[in-house]
Each structure stands twice: as structure tokens, then as C-alpha cells.
Amino acid sequence: MLRLASLPLAALALLLASCSPRDRTRTEDGRTIVTLWTSWAGTERAGIDAVVEDFNGSQSEIFVRTLNITDPQTKIMLATAGGNPPDIAIMNNQFIAPYAENNALTPLDGLCSTADITPERFVETFWETATYRGRTWAIPLTCSVTTLHYNKKIFREVGYDRPPETLEELERINDLITQKRDDGSISRIGHFPLEPGWWRPEWSNWLGLGSYDGQDRMLFLDSGWQKAAAWLASYHQRFGKDELIKLRSGFGRFSSPQNPFFDGKVAMVLQGIWMNRFIETFAPDDFEYGCAPFPASQDAGIPYYAIADVDQAVIPKGADHVPEAFAFMRYLIEQGGLEKLALAHGKLTSLKAVSPDFYDKHDHPYLQVHLDIANSGYAKARPQLAQYQNYFTDVNEAANSLLYGLVTPAEGLAQLQERQQKALDKKQLRWSRVEESYQALWQKQIDETIE
């Protein structure tokens, strides 16, 4: 096991300055200190603090100490490379693949097997986000699926008392809702794919295939993305590039009353379950919204699609206290503790079983809609790509260019396919060179945890 060492970066040294090597090992009463890094803040930090306090009070062998960090994906990698990682870290599911391929995580298969933690306990789509290259790397905690959030008052104004059932119907409602001023500028739009725009790389899933076949091919020249590119391009064709740019420039901050969904500039958005907390905090008192599955195209072969996002607990490679860290992770996924965390976050749990108490205490008015979608088979995580950050940035920019008409669909997709296939090929070539040694190393680590 790697020994603690000073980190090479001053920022990380400052983060750990308050904990001497001795303090990080034992408490005064002899408990093993387990360090937990998370970027959760506000009610989310309060939630994990409450569960940590419960755990620390439930036994006398382990003491979990939580540290808040910004940009956890970068700092956890740097700390691991420097030989001084936390014992547990919380990260988003899209970073499991890059971390695993950089050999920066501890495989959990043996620990899960010994603790009888099996996939059957979890919602399938949430569990899948914790696995990669045939190994288990994380324990899924609090979760979300995306849904269509729509302004009920504006819908009634144009004669609708229900959400759209297909993407084509959504666009017909979009046209009914959109209003222009005398000078041609847009004062209100029904739907705008760049608002909030957090899932731009995944729009093709609503029109057919996604971006990656899960093996060795990117899919930007396939039918799903061809239809998605044409759909994105229809916005500048219908509304005008300059008018859309001007409209977007007038949007307020997300976490404010000037959020364009709250102040009526946009009537429909793709959002996660957490949106209800922001609505309660920032939207007008008389704001009425509905939640429904975001409908797929009538030709997609599915009724709707949703993106699953998961907060994952991982043990970085080289962590000092693996058994103790996993003991706390086991506690985290007990129904009572995980539901307490999810209620504080306003999210779902990763577990299939949900207690009546969870229904009673959850503050989301459309909780059942999200639970149904999570268990439907139509909710999927973003692609597991070792070059995920490159993919995300590149496809984001391409979606912008397609929507504003800066490139034609044929040009944009051809360029995107070339860049992303090249990036995938590079990662796959590297993996082919290290796969045998990595798999052997991971299996050795797994076997050691079973013995």
C-alpha cells in the first residue's frame, strides 16, 4: 500500500494542511480516521454530514472526517497521482471510465462480494454506471433522471392541458408558445435546446441512436445524429440565428428569479429532479409547473428517453484505509441512511426498494414520475468514455454551431465523427497495450480483499 506523501500542488497542500499525518490516522480515542472528499454544499453537504454523524455515533472503531473540495474530479486525480488520496471520494458517474483507465480507483468486486452487495439491490441503470471494463468501481448513492419541466400557465394559454407525447408535438407547442416583438426579436420561446444545455451531447437519443456504440465506434454519421442535427438546425431556420443569440443573452442566472424558465422566457426545459428545489427557492409564488417524460421522436421506436445521473462513492487507488472506507460505504447504502441522504438532496436513491417513509417525506410533487422513469428501461447514463471531457466539450460546441447555423449538419457531423473517432481510437489503442497488466493487477487486488 502506498504511504502518504506531500502533494506536489500548493492548492492541495492547503486543503490538507489542517490534518497532520497523525491526525489523519487515529482519533484521540483510537478510532481509524477515514477521510471523505466531496464537493457537496448547502443542503447536500448537510445531508452527508448528518449521515456521517449517525455512522460515527453507531460504532467506536471508525471516524469519518469530511472535507469539501471544489473541482473534485481534477483534485482527486492529482491527489491519487501524488500518493495522497482520500479514503473515499464522491464523483459523478461520467468520470468512472477516465479514472478506471488511468488506474486511479480501487476495484470493489471482492469487497462487494464479501458484503453480499449485488446488482439486484439497485435500479439497473444506476448500478450500470458503477461498472466499467467488467469491474465494479463505485457504489451508486443519490440519483436523478431528466424529465420535461413545463409551464402549466403558458400551456393553458395556448390551449394545452397536458404535456406533449412526441418530440414533433413538442415542437408544434413550441411554435404556438413562441412570441415575437414588433422588431422581430423573441420575447418568449416554447423550447430552446441550449437552455440549460447541460446534456447537449445526448440529444440524438431522443431521435434514435446515441453517440457511441459502447465498443469501438462513434455514431455521429448514423441516423440518430443526422436527425438530431437537422432538428437542432431547424431552430435557426425557424427563429433566426441573431434572434436566438439575442434571446439567450437576456437569460438570467440559473440560480435566480431571472432563470428563463421561472420568468416565462422559456416554457419547457429538460431538467433533473433537483429542479424542484430551485423552483421553490427562486420561482414566483404563483408559478405552476408540470413534470413528464421528455418525449422521443415518433420514429425513434421508444416513447421517451431520460438521462440518468448518479453520485458515486469510490475508493481511490492507494487509499490508506480500504476496509474501513468500505465499511462506511456499506452503511451509506443501507435503506435508512441512503434515504436520509436522498431526502436532503431532493433526489432518488439508487436502491430498488423505497420505503413508505421516503414517499411521505420527499418534497418533490412529481416523485412518482421520476421513480417510474428510473425503472422504465428508457433512462440511461451518459456514455462511458475514457475521453469523456474531450467528448463533452467537443459535442457541446458542435451542438451550438448546428443550432445557430454556423455549420451545416453534414459538415458538422463529419467533423465531429472524425475528431471523436480519432480520440476513441487513441484511447482504445492505449487500452489494448495496458489491458492485460491492468486486469491482472485489478484481479490481484480483488482476490486480496476476498481472502
N, C-alpha and C positions, 0 to 999 in steps of 0.2 A: 504494500500500500504506500502511496506517495506521502511524504511528510509535508507539513505546512511550510510554505516558503513565502518570502516577501513578494508581493505582486510588482511587476515592472511599471505599472501605471500609477501616477500620483493620485488620480481620482479614486482608484480602487483602494489605494492605501489609506486614503482619508475615510473611506467607507468603513474600514476595518480598524481604524485607529483606536476606537473605544474598547476594543476587545483584545486583551493581551493573549498570547498563546495559552497561558494557564487558564484564563477566564473562559476561553473557548472550549476547554476540555472538561472541566468539572465545576459544579457549583460548590459553595462552602459546605453543603451537607452531603457532598459526594455524588450527586447526580451527574450523569453524562449530558453535556450540553449539545443539543442538536441545533444547528443554525439553519434558518429558513429564510430564503430571499424571495421577495415578491414586490411587484410594482403596484399592488392594490392600494387604493387610497380611499378616504371618506368612509362610506358605509361598508364598502368591500373590505377595507382594512379592519374596520370594527368587527366584521363578521369573522375573519380569520383569527383576530385577537381573542374573540370570545371562545372559539373552538380550541385554540391553543391553551387558554386559561383552564378550560374544562379538562383537557388532557393532562396538563401539568398537575392539576389537583386530583386526578384519578389514580395516580401511582407515584412511587417515590424513587424510580430508577432513572428516568429521563426528564430533562428540562428543555423544552423547545424555546428558542430565542428567535424572534422575528426581526428582520431588517428590511426596511423599504429601500428599493433602488429604482432609478429611472433607467430606461433602455435595457431591460433585463436580458434580452437575447444577446446583446453585444457583451455586456459585462460578465454574464455567466460564462460565455465562451472564453473571454480573456482571463478570468479567474481560474478556469479549468486548465487553460494552457500554461498559466503561471504556477500550477501546482497548489493552488489555494482556493478550491471551490467551496461553496456552501454544501451542507449535507443534503439539503432539499432545495429545489427551486421550482417556482411556478412559471410556466411559459405557455404560450398559445400553441395550438396543435400544428400549425403550419411550419413550426420550427423543429419538429421532431426529426424529419428527414435530414436537414442540414447538420444537425447535431450528431445524429447517429453516424452519418457518413464521415464526419470528422472525428469519430471515435471519442466523443466527448460526453457520452452518457453511460450509465451502468445498466446492463440488461437486467430486467426484472423477472424473467421467466421462472427461474428457480425459486425466487422469493415468493412469487405468486402461487406457484405450485405447492410449496410447503404450507402456505397460509390458506390454501383452497380458495384462492381468488380466481374465478373462472369467467370467461366471456359471457356466460349465460346470465350472470347477475346484472349485466349492463345493457342499456339500449344499444343495439347493434352498431348503429352509425357512430355513436360516441366512443365505443370500445375500439372500433377500427382505427380511429385517429391516434391511438396509443401504440399501434404496431407498425413495424416497417422492416423490410428485408427479412421477414419471417421471425422477428423477435419482438418482445414487448418492452417498451421503453418508458412507459409512463402509466400513471393511474389517473383516469379522467375524473374530474371533480364537477365544477359548476359548468353549465352548458346553455347554449342558445340556438335557436333556429330562426331564420329570417321569415318574415311574413309581410304581406301587403298591409300597410297602415293607410287608411283613407279618411278624409274629412267628411263626416256624415252630413254636415250642414250644406257643404258645397254640392255633395251628391244629390241631396234633395232639391237643391236649387235647379239642377238640370234634369230632374225627373227620375232619379235613380234612388231606390231604397235598399239596394243590395250591392255587394262588390262584383266586379267583372268575373266571368268564368273562363275566359280565354284571353290571351295577350292581344288578340285582334279586337275584342270587345273593350279591353282596357284602353286601346288607342282611340276607339270611337268615343269613349267617355272623355279621353284627353282632349279631343277636338271640341267637344261640347263645353268643356270647362274653361278652356283657354280663352283669355280675353286680351284685346289689344287696345292701346290708347289711340287717339286721333293721329299721332305721328308715326304709328306703326309699331311702336315699342310694346313689349309684352308686359302686362300688369299682373297676369296670373296664368299659370300653366297647370294642366292636369297632372302630367307626369314628366319628369326630366331625369334620364338615366344617370346623370352626373351628380344627382343630389340624393343621398350624401356621397355616393360614388365609391363607397368602401369595397364594393365587390365587383367593380367593373370587369376584371379579367374573367368572371364566371358567367357573363350574360348569355353565352352560347348554350348553356344548359337549359334555358327556357325555350330554345328553338331546336333542340336536337342534342347532338353530342357536345361534350365539354372540350377542354383544351389539350388533354393528354390521355393516351390510351392505357396508362399505368405501367407500361413496359419500356418501349424504346422509340415511340413516335409521338410527335406533337401534331395537333389536329386542326391547325388554322386554315388549311385548304379544304377541309371536309365540309359537309353540308351544314352542320350546326353553326360554324363560324361564318360561313358565307351568308346564311340567313340573318345571323346576328349583326354582321357588318352592314347589310342592307337595311336592317331595322334601325341601327344607330344612325346611318346616313340619312334616313328619312326625316330626321329631326331638322337638319339644316335645310333640307329641301322644302319642308312644310312651314317652318317658322323663321328661317333666315339665320345665317351664322352670326351676323352682327347683333341681331336682336337677342339671340340666345346668350351671347357673351355679355351683353349689357344686362340682361335679366340676372344672370348668375353673379355679376359684380355687385348687385344690390342685395344679395343674400347676407343675412346677419350671421353671427357666430352660432355654431351648433348649440352650445350650452348657454342659451339666452332666449329672452322673449322674441328676439328678432330671427330666430330659426325660421326659415321659409315655410316649413310645414305648420308651425304654430301661428304665424301671422297671415296665413292664407295665400302666400305666393305660389305654393306648390300643394296640390290636393292629394297626391298619392306618393308614398315613398316606400322603398324596400328597407326594412329595419329589423332589428333583433328584439328579443323580449325585454331587454333593459330600457327600451324607448319609453315605456310607461313611466319610469322614474323621472325622466326628463319632462314628459308631458305634465306630470303632477307638479313639478317644480317651476316650469317656465311658461307653459301654455296658459291662455286666458281661462278664467273660471268657467266660462260657458263653452269651452272647446269640447266638441264631440268627435270621437274618432272610433273607427271600427278596425278589426284585425281579421284577416282571412289569408288563406294560402295565396301566394303570388302566382297567378295563373300562367301556364305554359301556352305556347302557340298551339292552335288547333291541330297542327300537323306534327307535333312533337312526339305523339304517342304516349304522353303522360298528362295527367290533369294539372299538375303544378310541380314546382321544384322549390327547394329551400336549401340554404347553405347552413351547415352545422358548424358552430364554433365551440371549442372546448378549452377550458382552463385545465392544464395538465400539471400534475406533480411528478417531478423527475429527480433522480439522484445523479448528479454529475459524476463523471469519471474522477476517481481519486478522492472521493468524499471520505472523511475520516471515520464516520460512524454509520456505516451502511445498515447494520441490523437495527440500530436504534432509530435511524431515519425511517426505515420501512415500518417499524412498529407504529410510528405516528401516522404514516400514510394509511396503514390498515385502520387506524382509528378514524381518520378523515372520511373513509368510505363506509363506515357504519351508518345505517339509515338516519339515526337521530342527529349525529354530528354533521353529516353532509346536508341534510335538510335544513339544519340551522344555518349553515353557510349559504346555501342557495336562497333561503328566505332573506338573509341580509343583503345578498347580491341582487335579489329580484329576478333570479334565473331558475333554470331547471336543474335537477340533479342528473348525474349520469346513470343512475340505477333504474332498472325496470320498475321495481316496486316503489310506490308512492303512498305514504300514509294518509289517512283521512285528515290528520292534523296539518299536513302540508297544504292540502286544499283549503282548509279553513283559514290558515294564517297567511297564505300568499296574497299579496295585494294586487296582482295583475287581474284585470277584469276578463281577460281572454286567455287565461292559463290553459284551459282545456284545448283551445285551438292549437297552442304551441305543443302541448303534450301529444295530441293526435298527429301532428305533422312529424314530430320527432320519431314516432313509432310507425310511420306510414311506409317507409322504404323510399320515399321521394326526397328525403333530406340527406345530403351528402356533404362531407367536408371538402375543403379546397384541395387541389391535387398535392400529393406528397412528392415534392421535387427537391432534390438536393440544392438546386439553384433557385429556390423559391423567391428570394428577394429580387433577383435579376428578372425573373418571370413576372413578378407582381408589378415592378416599376415599368418594365417594357410594355406589357399589355395595357396597363393603365394609360400610358401616353398614347398608345395606338388607338384605344377606345376614344380618347379625346379627339384625336385627329380625324377619326372616322365620323364622329358625331358632328364636328364643325366643318366637315368637308375639306380638310386640309390635304387629304389623300383620298383616292378612290378606293372602294372596297377591294378591288383586285390588287391594286398597288400595296395597300396597307397590309393585307393578309399575306401576300407573297413575301414582303419584307419581314413580317413578323415570323412567319414559318421558317425562313432562312436563319434568322437570329436565334430563335428559341430551339430549333432543331440542332443547331451548332452547339449551343450551350448544353443541351441534353446529352449530345454525343460526347462532349468533353467530359462531363460528369460520369457517364456510363463507361468510358474508356478508363478513367481513373479507378472506378469501382471494380472493373474487371481485373485490374492489377493488384488490388488490395483485398478483394473479396475472400479469398481462401484464408489469408492470415487473420483478417478481422473476424470471420466466422469461427475460426479455431479459437481465437482469443476470447470471443464472447461465450462460446460454449464452455471454455475452461472456467470463466467467471460464473456462469450459471451452475456448473457442476459443483463448484466450491460452496455456493450458497445452499445447495441441497444437502451436502454432506453434514 
